[in-house]
Amino acid sequence: MNTHLGNDLPVIRRLSEQVVNRIAAGEVIERPAAALKELVENAIDSGARRIEIRLDHGGIDRIDVRDDGCGMSPDDLLLAVERHCTSKLRDETLVRISTLGFRGEALPSIGAAARLTVMSRQAGADSAWSIRVEGGVVSAPEPCAGAPGTRVLVEDMFFATPARRKFLKSPRVESSHAENVVRRLALSVPHIAFRLEFDDRLILDLPVQDRPARVAAILESGQADGLLEVEGQRGDLKLSGYICAPSVHRATANGQMLLVNGRPVVDPVLRTAVRVAYRNVMEHGRHAVVALSLEIPPEQVDVNVHPAKTELRYADSAAVRALVIGALGRALGTGAGVAGVRPDLLQSRGPSSARIWYPPERDADAADLSARLAEPPAMPRADMGLPPGFSESSLPLAGLPAARKVVPDGVDNPLASESAMAHPLGAAVAQVLGTYIVSQTADGALVLVDQHAAHERLTHEILRQQYMGGEIRAQRLLLPEVVDLPARQVAVLLSFGAALARLGVEIEPFGGTAVLVRAMPALLGKENPGGMLRDLAEELEADDLDSPAQADALDARMDAVIARMACHGSVRAGRKLTHEEMNALLRDMERTPRAGTCSHGRPTWLKLEKADIERMFGRR
């Protein structure tokens, strides 16, 4: 029923080309960084070897992109500013798309919202030609001066759509988005040189590079002591790239550079897989720093999901997740000493995360460290926390040095043995502040190790291995111990009784506010059950499991419980260690998976190169 009164009936009419373009611009060009992305993609697709970019006022006032690509003729310029005109689609199937752009919307959308000037010259042409578009109004091409290639000038962004302009952020924020766009695109084409300036201030100046050099320059992982290489294949899917150790992380996901068939993407499937792979080795709430490239058959991925072309749809997203999680898991499974952190001691690190509380050392109950580490941990057959049905191979210790028995040097100076310094973490020199081990490597670097954090990871991995193998070895207490807890925590612990038994903790009810502890994990020695049970109760109480019977979800979450147990069962800060014990700890760190961070995700070791020390003392 028509609800309009009188003769004022709605009439369907065709929108003008300018209005159509302005509507389309709202999807394609949401901010200056989006316009810049489209222009740089066009420059890359043109075969350019060098791209220069200048932004004024965050790109709000001016975006200037120059390339030395193939250039365009006057007729090409007229088509280039017309919607859905492109040279990049060879057929109409929208399947085998080998270029970054293909929709033919970028220049018309920019011209509809801003003042656009395109100047281009083909190789061998007598002159360059320019064309202007202002608020959707196109001027005829005119000859002009210009070098071979193309220059695109965008001025007064969103002057034709003032409502959109009001929603732009400050120039600093818009510049940050633009820089992030350029970094992602530069990573995808290391064979192209890039120069980026903001308000006459140089931001990036990247020469033609090989991929490892470009990755290092883009990630700016200056604190990282090396990158971990990633390689993986699953059927027709192939993953490659580099990642930082879990001790290097950021507050946002901006440090995650993801490519699919050479196209920079911000893809939730890949980001989720990265988060899962780092979940057990990184601080909660922090984000990994990675540069990954996924090669996938074109028919198995749809890039035409959104006008911005940064979101994808996969034919088999589970296979993509499994490949990424497995490949990153293998790379992260290396021992300590492969990639770590070089601390920036001359600058503030900013607000720190919540401080970790470590239980105090008890001299009377301290077990011998050498005995605790006598059996080096092996990799579990499955990685806890992976999705059900994950069929990637286990995470082997590929490429790591075999375990070597530490033999006391028999001399006062522990550095007398050059073979000890040849290890990745070097030879122990001293223990300082009762907490940190100082060692020296063969190349003259100093390594600092947090003895509690390191041994916590070793204990964690042994407990994890035993748990995944079936049951953690339990040791029955000579005298069962009664632990008083709040009633709600008693109820939580008893409801998880079967799961805790698999962890070597045997409990039973002992009144309304107490439990009776009959056994504890053998690996934890004479650990006081009271403090550990309180921590376990808090961990399980905070869990969102509906029922302890959720086996898959329970296995995925029990790693947090194991981490709590490992913290209680590890050598404490303040414990005095002999040189033999310190070297034993270093060697076990080198062959234990994920030993670069503790169970809380903090680094277990830091490295100071000779050059770093010389800079601190003004020698460089």
Secondary structure as a PSIPRED ss2 file (coil, helix, strand):
# PSIPRED VFORMAT (PSIPRED V4.0)

   1 M C   1.000  0.000  0.000
   2 N C   1.000  0.000  0.000
   3 T C   1.000  0.000  0.000
   4 H C   1.000  0.000  0.000
   5 L C   1.000  0.000  0.000
   6 G C   1.000  0.000  0.000
   7 N C   1.000  0.000  0.000
   8 D C   1.000  0.000  0.000
   9 L C   1.000  0.000  0.000
  10 P C   1.000  0.000  0.000
  11 V C   1.000  0.000  0.000
  12 I C   1.000  0.000  0.000
  13 R C   1.000  0.000  0.000
  14 R C   1.000  0.000  0.000
  15 L C   1.000  0.000  0.000
  16 S C   1.000  0.000  0.000
  17 E H   0.000  1.000  0.000
  18 Q H   0.000  1.000  0.000
  19 V H   0.000  1.000  0.000
  20 V H   0.000  1.000  0.000
  21 N H   0.000  1.000  0.000
  22 R H   0.000  1.000  0.000
  23 I H   0.000  1.000  0.000
  24 A H   0.000  1.000  0.000
  25 A H   0.000  1.000  0.000
  26 G H   0.000  1.000  0.000
  27 E H   0.000  1.000  0.000
  28 V H   0.000  1.000  0.000
  29 I C   1.000  0.000  0.000
  30 E C   1.000  0.000  0.000
  31 R C   1.000  0.000  0.000
  32 P H   0.000  1.000  0.000
  33 A H   0.000  1.000  0.000
  34 A H   0.000  1.000  0.000
  35 A H   0.000  1.000  0.000
  36 L H   0.000  1.000  0.000
  37 K H   0.000  1.000  0.000
  38 E H   0.000  1.000  0.000
  39 L H   0.000  1.000  0.000
  40 V H   0.000  1.000  0.000
  41 E H   0.000  1.000  0.000
  42 N H   0.000  1.000  0.000
  43 A H   0.000  1.000  0.000
  44 I H   0.000  1.000  0.000
  45 D H   0.000  1.000  0.000
  46 S C   1.000  0.000  0.000
  47 G C   1.000  0.000  0.000
  48 A C   1.000  0.000  0.000
  49 R C   1.000  0.000  0.000
  50 R E   0.000  0.000  1.000
  51 I E   0.000  0.000  1.000
  52 E E   0.000  0.000  1.000
  53 I E   0.000  0.000  1.000
  54 R E   0.000  0.000  1.000
  55 L E   0.000  0.000  1.000
  56 D E   0.000  0.000  1.000
  57 H H   0.000  1.000  0.000
  58 G H   0.000  1.000  0.000
  59 G H   0.000  1.000  0.000
  60 I C   1.000  0.000  0.000
  61 D C   1.000  0.000  0.000
  62 R E   0.000  0.000  1.000
  63 I E   0.000  0.000  1.000
  64 D E   0.000  0.000  1.000
  65 V E   0.000  0.000  1.000
  66 R E   0.000  0.000  1.000
  67 D E   0.000  0.000  1.000
  68 D C   1.000  0.000  0.000
  69 G C   1.000  0.000  0.000
  70 C C   1.000  0.000  0.000
  71 G C   1.000  0.000  0.000
  72 M C   1.000  0.000  0.000
  73 S C   1.000  0.000  0.000
  74 P H   0.000  1.000  0.000
  75 D H   0.000  1.000  0.000
  76 D H   0.000  1.000  0.000
  77 L H   0.000  1.000  0.000
  78 L H   0.000  1.000  0.000
  79 L H   0.000  1.000  0.000
  80 A H   0.000  1.000  0.000
  81 V C   1.000  0.000  0.000
  82 E C   1.000  0.000  0.000
  83 R C   1.000  0.000  0.000
  84 H C   1.000  0.000  0.000
  85 C C   1.000  0.000  0.000
  86 T C   1.000  0.000  0.000
  87 S C   1.000  0.000  0.000
  88 K C   1.000  0.000  0.000
  89 L C   1.000  0.000  0.000
  90 R C   1.000  0.000  0.000
  91 D C   1.000  0.000  0.000
  92 E C   1.000  0.000  0.000
  93 T C   1.000  0.000  0.000
  94 L C   1.000  0.000  0.000
  95 V C   1.000  0.000  0.000
  96 R C   1.000  0.000  0.000
  97 I C   1.000  0.000  0.000
  98 S C   1.000  0.000  0.000
  99 T C   1.000  0.000  0.000
 100 L C   1.000  0.000  0.000
 101 G C   1.000  0.000  0.000
 102 F C   1.000  0.000  0.000
 103 R C   1.000  0.000  0.000
 104 G C   1.000  0.000  0.000
 105 E C   1.000  0.000  0.000
 106 A H   0.000  1.000  0.000
 107 L H   0.000  1.000  0.000
 108 P H   0.000  1.000  0.000
 109 S H   0.000  1.000  0.000
 110 I H   0.000  1.000  0.000
 111 G H   0.000  1.000  0.000
 112 A H   0.000  1.000  0.000
 113 A H   0.000  1.000  0.000
 114 A C   1.000  0.000  0.000
 115 R E   0.000  0.000  1.000
 116 L E   0.000  0.000  1.000
 117 T E   0.000  0.000  1.000
 118 V E   0.000  0.000  1.000
 119 M E   0.000  0.000  1.000
 120 S E   0.000  0.000  1.000
 121 R E   0.000  0.000  1.000
 122 Q C   1.000  0.000  0.000
 123 A C   1.000  0.000  0.000
 124 G C   1.000  0.000  0.000
 125 A C   1.000  0.000  0.000
 126 D C   1.000  0.000  0.000
 127 S C   1.000  0.000  0.000
 128 A E   0.000  0.000  1.000
 129 W E   0.000  0.000  1.000
 130 S E   0.000  0.000  1.000
 131 I E   0.000  0.000  1.000
 132 R E   0.000  0.000  1.000
 133 V E   0.000  0.000  1.000
 134 E E   0.000  0.000  1.000
 135 G C   1.000  0.000  0.000
 136 G C   1.000  0.000  0.000
 137 V E   0.000  0.000  1.000
 138 V E   0.000  0.000  1.000
 139 S C   1.000  0.000  0.000
 140 A C   1.000  0.000  0.000
 141 P C   1.000  0.000  0.000
 142 E E   0.000  0.000  1.000
 143 P E   0.000  0.000  1.000
 144 C E   0.000  0.000  1.000
 145 A C   1.000  0.000  0.000
 146 G C   1.000  0.000  0.000
 147 A C   1.000  0.000  0.000
 148 P C   1.000  0.000  0.000
 149 G E   0.000  0.000  1.000
 150 T E   0.000  0.000  1.000
 151 R E   0.000  0.000  1.000
 152 V E   0.000  0.000  1.000
 153 L E   0.000  0.000  1.000
 154 V E   0.000  0.000  1.000
 155 E E   0.000  0.000  1.000
 156 D C   1.000  0.000  0.000
 157 M C   1.000  0.000  0.000
 158 F C   1.000  0.000  0.000
 159 F C   1.000  0.000  0.000
 160 A C   1.000  0.000  0.000
 161 T C   1.000  0.000  0.000
 162 P H   0.000  1.000  0.000
 163 A H   0.000  1.000  0.000
 164 R H   0.000  1.000  0.000
 165 R H   0.000  1.000  0.000
 166 K C   1.000  0.000  0.000
 167 F C   1.000  0.000  0.000
 168 L C   1.000  0.000  0.000
 169 K C   1.000  0.000  0.000
 170 S C   1.000  0.000  0.000
 171 P H   0.000  1.000  0.000
 172 R H   0.000  1.000  0.000
 173 V H   0.000  1.000  0.000
 174 E H   0.000  1.000  0.000
 175 S H   0.000  1.000  0.000
 176 S H   0.000  1.000  0.000
 177 H H   0.000  1.000  0.000
 178 A H   0.000  1.000  0.000
 179 E H   0.000  1.000  0.000
 180 N H   0.000  1.000  0.000
 181 V H   0.000  1.000  0.000
 182 V H   0.000  1.000  0.000
 183 R H   0.000  1.000  0.000
 184 R H   0.000  1.000  0.000
 185 L H   0.000  1.000  0.000
 186 A H   0.000  1.000  0.000
 187 L H   0.000  1.000  0.000
 188 S H   0.000  1.000  0.000
 189 V C   1.000  0.000  0.000
 190 P C   1.000  0.000  0.000
 191 H C   1.000  0.000  0.000
 192 I C   1.000  0.000  0.000
 193 A E   0.000  0.000  1.000
 194 F E   0.000  0.000  1.000
 195 R E   0.000  0.000  1.000
 196 L E   0.000  0.000  1.000
 197 E E   0.000  0.000  1.000
 198 F E   0.000  0.000  1.000
 199 D C   1.000  0.000  0.000
 200 D C   1.000  0.000  0.000
 201 R E   0.000  0.000  1.000
 202 L E   0.000  0.000  1.000
 203 I E   0.000  0.000  1.000
 204 L E   0.000  0.000  1.000
 205 D E   0.000  0.000  1.000
 206 L E   0.000  0.000  1.000
 207 P C   1.000  0.000  0.000
 208 V C   1.000  0.000  0.000
 209 Q C   1.000  0.000  0.000
 210 D C   1.000  0.000  0.000
 211 R H   0.000  1.000  0.000
 212 P H   0.000  1.000  0.000
 213 A H   0.000  1.000  0.000
 214 R H   0.000  1.000  0.000
 215 V H   0.000  1.000  0.000
 216 A H   0.000  1.000  0.000
 217 A H   0.000  1.000  0.000
 218 I H   0.000  1.000  0.000
 219 L H   0.000  1.000  0.000
 220 E C   1.000  0.000  0.000
 221 S C   1.000  0.000  0.000
 222 G C   1.000  0.000  0.000
 223 Q C   1.000  0.000  0.000
 224 A E   0.000  0.000  1.000
 225 D C   1.000  0.000  0.000
 226 G C   1.000  0.000  0.000
 227 L C   1.000  0.000  0.000
 228 L E   0.000  0.000  1.000
 229 E E   0.000  0.000  1.000
 230 V E   0.000  0.000  1.000
 231 E E   0.000  0.000  1.000
 232 G E   0.000  0.000  1.000
 233 Q E   0.000  0.000  1.000
 234 R E   0.000  0.000  1.000
 235 G C   1.000  0.000  0.000
 236 D C   1.000  0.000  0.000
 237 L E   0.000  0.000  1.000
 238 K E   0.000  0.000  1.000
 239 L E   0.000  0.000  1.000
 240 S E   0.000  0.000  1.000
 241 G E   0.000  0.000  1.000
 242 Y E   0.000  0.000  1.000
 243 I E   0.000  0.000  1.000
 244 C C   1.000  0.000  0.000
 245 A C   1.000  0.000  0.000
 246 P C   1.000  0.000  0.000
 247 S C   1.000  0.000  0.000
 248 V C   1.000  0.000  0.000
 249 H E   0.000  0.000  1.000
 250 R E   0.000  0.000  1.000
 251 A C   1.000  0.000  0.000
 252 T C   1.000  0.000  0.000
 253 A H   0.000  1.000  0.000
 254 N H   0.000  1.000  0.000
 255 G H   0.000  1.000  0.000
 256 Q E   0.000  0.000  1.000
 257 M E   0.000  0.000  1.000
 258 L E   0.000  0.000  1.000
 259 L E   0.000  0.000  1.000
 260 V E   0.000  0.000  1.000
 261 N C   1.000  0.000  0.000
 262 G C   1.000  0.000  0.000
 263 R E   0.000  0.000  1.000
 264 P E   0.000  0.000  1.000
 265 V E   0.000  0.000  1.000
 266 V C   1.000  0.000  0.000
 267 D C   1.000  0.000  0.000
 268 P H   0.000  1.000  0.000
 269 V H   0.000  1.000  0.000
 270 L H   0.000  1.000  0.000
 271 R H   0.000  1.000  0.000
 272 T H   0.000  1.000  0.000
 273 A H   0.000  1.000  0.000
 274 V H   0.000  1.000  0.000
 275 R H   0.000  1.000  0.000
 276 V H   0.000  1.000  0.000
 277 A H   0.000  1.000  0.000
 278 Y H   0.000  1.000  0.000
 279 R C   1.000  0.000  0.000
 280 N C   1.000  0.000  0.000
 281 V C   1.000  0.000  0.000
 282 M C   1.000  0.000  0.000
 283 E C   1.000  0.000  0.000
 284 H C   1.000  0.000  0.000
 285 G C   1.000  0.000  0.000
 286 R C   1.000  0.000  0.000
 287 H E   0.000  0.000  1.000
 288 A E   0.000  0.000  1.000
 289 V C   1.000  0.000  0.000
 290 V E   0.000  0.000  1.000
 291 A E   0.000  0.000  1.000
 292 L E   0.000  0.000  1.000
 293 S E   0.000  0.000  1.000
 294 L E   0.000  0.000  1.000
 295 E E   0.000  0.000  1.000
 296 I C   1.000  0.000  0.000
 297 P C   1.000  0.000  0.000
 298 P H   0.000  1.000  0.000
 299 E H   0.000  1.000  0.000
 300 Q H   0.000  1.000  0.000
 301 V E   0.000  0.000  1.000
 302 D E   0.000  0.000  1.000
 303 V C   1.000  0.000  0.000
 304 N C   1.000  0.000  0.000
 305 V C   1.000  0.000  0.000
 306 H C   1.000  0.000  0.000
 307 P C   1.000  0.000  0.000
 308 A C   1.000  0.000  0.000
 309 K C   1.000  0.000  0.000
 310 T C   1.000  0.000  0.000
 311 E C   1.000  0.000  0.000
 312 L C   1.000  0.000  0.000
 313 R E   0.000  0.000  1.000
 314 Y E   0.000  0.000  1.000
 315 A C   1.000  0.000  0.000
 316 D C   1.000  0.000  0.000
 317 S H   0.000  1.000  0.000
 318 A H   0.000  1.000  0.000
 319 A H   0.000  1.000  0.000
 320 V H   0.000  1.000  0.000
 321 R H   0.000  1.000  0.000
 322 A H   0.000  1.000  0.000
 323 L H   0.000  1.000  0.000
 324 V H   0.000  1.000  0.000
 325 I H   0.000  1.000  0.000
 326 G H   0.000  1.000  0.000
 327 A H   0.000  1.000  0.000
 328 L H   0.000  1.000  0.000
 329 G H   0.000  1.000  0.000
 330 R H   0.000  1.000  0.000
 331 A H   0.000  1.000  0.000
 332 L H   0.000  1.000  0.000
 333 G C   1.000  0.000  0.000
 334 T C   1.000  0.000  0.000
 335 G C   1.000  0.000  0.000
 336 A C   1.000  0.000  0.000
 337 G C   1.000  0.000  0.000
 338 V C   1.000  0.000  0.000
 339 A C   1.000  0.000  0.000
 340 G C   1.000  0.000  0.000
 341 V E   0.000  0.000  1.000
 342 R C   1.000  0.000  0.000
 343 P C   1.000  0.000  0.000
 344 D C   1.000  0.000  0.000
 345 L C   1.000  0.000  0.000
 346 L C   1.000  0.000  0.000
 347 Q C   1.000  0.000  0.000
 348 S C   1.000  0.000  0.000
 349 R C   1.000  0.000  0.000
 350 G C   1.000  0.000  0.000
 351 P C   1.000  0.000  0.000
 352 S C   1.000  0.000  0.000
 353 S C   1.000  0.000  0.000
 354 A C   1.000  0.000  0.000
 355 R C   1.000  0.000  0.000
 356 I C   1.000  0.000  0.000
 357 W C   1.000  0.000  0.000
 358 Y C   1.000  0.000  0.000
 359 P C   1.000  0.000  0.000
 360 P C   1.000  0.000  0.000
 361 E C   1.000  0.000  0.000
 362 R C   1.000  0.000  0.000
 363 D H   0.000  1.000  0.000
 364 A H   0.000  1.000  0.000
 365 D H   0.000  1.000  0.000
 366 A C   1.000  0.000  0.000
 367 A C   1.000  0.000  0.000
 368 D C   1.000  0.000  0.000
 369 L H   0.000  1.000  0.000
 370 S H   0.000  1.000  0.000
 371 A H   0.000  1.000  0.000
 372 R H   0.000  1.000  0.000
 373 L C   1.000  0.000  0.000
 374 A C   1.000  0.000  0.000
 375 E C   1.000  0.000  0.000
 376 P C   1.000  0.000  0.000
 377 P C   1.000  0.000  0.000
 378 A C   1.000  0.000  0.000
 379 M C   1.000  0.000  0.000
 380 P C   1.000  0.000  0.000
 381 R C   1.000  0.000  0.000
 382 A C   1.000  0.000  0.000
 383 D C   1.000  0.000  0.000
 384 M C   1.000  0.000  0.000
 385 G C   1.000  0.000  0.000
 386 L C   1.000  0.000  0.000
 387 P C   1.000  0.000  0.000
 388 P C   1.000  0.000  0.000
 389 G C   1.000  0.000  0.000
 390 F C   1.000  0.000  0.000
 391 S C   1.000  0.000  0.000
 392 E C   1.000  0.000  0.000
 393 S C   1.000  0.000  0.000
 394 S C   1.000  0.000  0.000
 395 L C   1.000  0.000  0.000
 396 P C   1.000  0.000  0.000
 397 L C   1.000  0.000  0.000
 398 A C   1.000  0.000  0.000
 399 G C   1.000  0.000  0.000
 400 L C   1.000  0.000  0.000
 401 P C   1.000  0.000  0.000
 402 A C   1.000  0.000  0.000
 403 A C   1.000  0.000  0.000
 404 R C   1.000  0.000  0.000
 405 K C   1.000  0.000  0.000
 406 V C   1.000  0.000  0.000
 407 V C   1.000  0.000  0.000
 408 P C   1.000  0.000  0.000
 409 D C   1.000  0.000  0.000
 410 G C   1.000  0.000  0.000
 411 V C   1.000  0.000  0.000
 412 D C   1.000  0.000  0.000
 413 N C   1.000  0.000  0.000
 414 P H   0.000  1.000  0.000
 415 L H   0.000  1.000  0.000
 416 A H   0.000  1.000  0.000
 417 S C   1.000  0.000  0.000
 418 E H   0.000  1.000  0.000
 419 S H   0.000  1.000  0.000
 420 A H   0.000  1.000  0.000
 421 M H   0.000  1.000  0.000
 422 A C   1.000  0.000  0.000
 423 H C   1.000  0.000  0.000
 424 P C   1.000  0.000  0.000
 425 L C   1.000  0.000  0.000
 426 G C   1.000  0.000  0.000
 427 A E   0.000  0.000  1.000
 428 A E   0.000  0.000  1.000
 429 V E   0.000  0.000  1.000
 430 A E   0.000  0.000  1.000
 431 Q E   0.000  0.000  1.000
 432 V E   0.000  0.000  1.000
 433 L C   1.000  0.000  0.000
 434 G C   1.000  0.000  0.000
 435 T C   1.000  0.000  0.000
 436 Y E   0.000  0.000  1.000
 437 I E   0.000  0.000  1.000
 438 V E   0.000  0.000  1.000
 439 S E   0.000  0.000  1.000
 440 Q E   0.000  0.000  1.000
 441 T C   1.000  0.000  0.000
 442 A C   1.000  0.000  0.000
 443 D C   1.000  0.000  0.000
 444 G C   1.000  0.000  0.000
 445 A C   1.000  0.000  0.000
 446 L E   0.000  0.000  1.000
 447 V E   0.000  0.000  1.000
 448 L E   0.000  0.000  1.000
 449 V E   0.000  0.000  1.000
 450 D E   0.000  0.000  1.000
 451 Q H   0.000  1.000  0.000
 452 H H   0.000  1.000  0.000
 453 A H   0.000  1.000  0.000
 454 A H   0.000  1.000  0.000
 455 H H   0.000  1.000  0.000
 456 E H   0.000  1.000  0.000
 457 R H   0.000  1.000  0.000
 458 L H   0.000  1.000  0.000
 459 T H   0.000  1.000  0.000
 460 H H   0.000  1.000  0.000
 461 E H   0.000  1.000  0.000
 462 I H   0.000  1.000  0.000
 463 L H   0.000  1.000  0.000
 464 R H   0.000  1.000  0.000
 465 Q H   0.000  1.000  0.000
 466 Q H   0.000  1.000  0.000
 467 Y H   0.000  1.000  0.000
 468 M H   0.000  1.000  0.000
 469 G H   0.000  1.000  0.000
 470 G C   1.000  0.000  0.000
 471 E C   1.000  0.000  0.000
 472 I C   1.000  0.000  0.000
 473 R C   1.000  0.000  0.000
 474 A E   0.000  0.000  1.000
 475 Q E   0.000  0.000  1.000
 476 R E   0.000  0.000  1.000
 477 L E   0.000  0.000  1.000
 478 L E   0.000  0.000  1.000
 479 L E   0.000  0.000  1.000
 480 P E   0.000  0.000  1.000
 481 E E   0.000  0.000  1.000
 482 V E   0.000  0.000  1.000
 483 V E   0.000  0.000  1.000
 484 D E   0.000  0.000  1.000
 485 L C   1.000  0.000  0.000
 486 P C   1.000  0.000  0.000
 487 A H   0.000  1.000  0.000
 488 R H   0.000  1.000  0.000
 489 Q H   0.000  1.000  0.000
 490 V H   0.000  1.000  0.000
 491 A H   0.000  1.000  0.000
 492 V H   0.000  1.000  0.000
 493 L H   0.000  1.000  0.000
 494 L H   0.000  1.000  0.000
 495 S H   0.000  1.000  0.000
 496 F C   1.000  0.000  0.000
 497 G H   0.000  1.000  0.000
 498 A H   0.000  1.000  0.000
 499 A H   0.000  1.000  0.000
 500 L H   0.000  1.000  0.000
 501 A H   0.000  1.000  0.000
 502 R H   0.000  1.000  0.000
 503 L C   1.000  0.000  0.000
 504 G C   1.000  0.000  0.000
 505 V C   1.000  0.000  0.000
 506 E E   0.000  0.000  1.000
 507 I E   0.000  0.000  1.000
 508 E E   0.000  0.000  1.000
 509 P E   0.000  0.000  1.000
 510 F C   1.000  0.000  0.000
 511 G C   1.000  0.000  0.000
 512 G C   1.000  0.000  0.000
 513 T C   1.000  0.000  0.000
 514 A E   0.000  0.000  1.000
 515 V E   0.000  0.000  1.000
 516 L E   0.000  0.000  1.000
 517 V E   0.000  0.000  1.000
 518 R E   0.000  0.000  1.000
 519 A E   0.000  0.000  1.000
 520 M E   0.000  0.000  1.000
 521 P E   0.000  0.000  1.000
 522 A H   0.000  1.000  0.000
 523 L H   0.000  1.000  0.000
 524 L H   0.000  1.000  0.000
 525 G C   1.000  0.000  0.000
 526 K C   1.000  0.000  0.000
 527 E C   1.000  0.000  0.000
 528 N C   1.000  0.000  0.000
 529 P H   0.000  1.000  0.000
 530 G H   0.000  1.000  0.000
 531 G H   0.000  1.000  0.000
 532 M H   0.000  1.000  0.000
 533 L H   0.000  1.000  0.000
 534 R H   0.000  1.000  0.000
 535 D H   0.000  1.000  0.000
 536 L H   0.000  1.000  0.000
 537 A H   0.000  1.000  0.000
 538 E H   0.000  1.000  0.000
 539 E H   0.000  1.000  0.000
 540 L H   0.000  1.000  0.000
 541 E H   0.000  1.000  0.000
 542 A C   1.000  0.000  0.000
 543 D C   1.000  0.000  0.000
 544 D C   1.000  0.000  0.000
 545 L C   1.000  0.000  0.000
 546 D C   1.000  0.000  0.000
 547 S C   1.000  0.000  0.000
 548 P C   1.000  0.000  0.000
 549 A C   1.000  0.000  0.000
 550 Q C   1.000  0.000  0.000
 551 A H   0.000  1.000  0.000
 552 D H   0.000  1.000  0.000
 553 A H   0.000  1.000  0.000
 554 L H   0.000  1.000  0.000
 555 D H   0.000  1.000  0.000
 556 A H   0.000  1.000  0.000
 557 R H   0.000  1.000  0.000
 558 M H   0.000  1.000  0.000
 559 D H   0.000  1.000  0.000
 560 A H   0.000  1.000  0.000
 561 V H   0.000  1.000  0.000
 562 I H   0.000  1.000  0.000
 563 A H   0.000  1.000  0.000
 564 R H   0.000  1.000  0.000
 565 M H   0.000  1.000  0.000
 566 A H   0.000  1.000  0.000
 567 C H   0.000  1.000  0.000
 568 H H   0.000  1.000  0.000
 569 G C   1.000  0.000  0.000
 570 S C   1.000  0.000  0.000
 571 V C   1.000  0.000  0.000
 572 R C   1.000  0.000  0.000
 573 A C   1.000  0.000  0.000
 574 G C   1.000  0.000  0.000
 575 R C   1.000  0.000  0.000
 576 K C   1.000  0.000  0.000
 577 L C   1.000  0.000  0.000
 578 T C   1.000  0.000  0.000
 579 H H   0.000  1.000  0.000
 580 E H   0.000  1.000  0.000
 581 E H   0.000  1.000  0.000
 582 M H   0.000  1.000  0.000
 583 N H   0.000  1.000  0.000
 584 A H   0.000  1.000  0.000
 585 L H   0.000  1.000  0.000
 586 L H   0.000  1.000  0.000
 587 R H   0.000  1.000  0.000
 588 D H   0.000  1.000  0.000
 589 M H   0.000  1.000  0.000
 590 E H   0.000  1.000  0.000
 591 R H   0.000  1.000  0.000
 592 T C   1.000  0.000  0.000
 593 P C   1.000  0.000  0.000
 594 R C   1.000  0.000  0.000
 595 A C   1.000  0.000  0.000
 596 G C   1.000  0.000  0.000
 597 T E   0.000  0.000  1.000
 598 C C   1.000  0.000  0.000
 599 S C   1.000  0.000  0.000
 600 H C   1.000  0.000  0.000
 601 G C   1.000  0.000  0.000
 602 R C   1.000  0.000  0.000
 603 P E   0.000  0.000  1.000
 604 T C   1.000  0.000  0.000
 605 W E   0.000  0.000  1.000
 606 L E   0.000  0.000  1.000
 607 K E   0.000  0.000  1.000
 608 L E   0.000  0.000  1.000
 609 E C   1.000  0.000  0.000
 610 K H   0.000  1.000  0.000
 611 A H   0.000  1.000  0.000
 612 D H   0.000  1.000  0.000
 613 I H   0.000  1.000  0.000
 614 E H   0.000  1.000  0.000
 615 R H   0.000  1.000  0.000
 616 M H   0.000  1.000  0.000
 617 F C   1.000  0.000  0.000
 618 G C   1.000  0.000  0.000
 619 R C   1.000  0.000  0.000
 620 R C   1.000  0.000  0.000
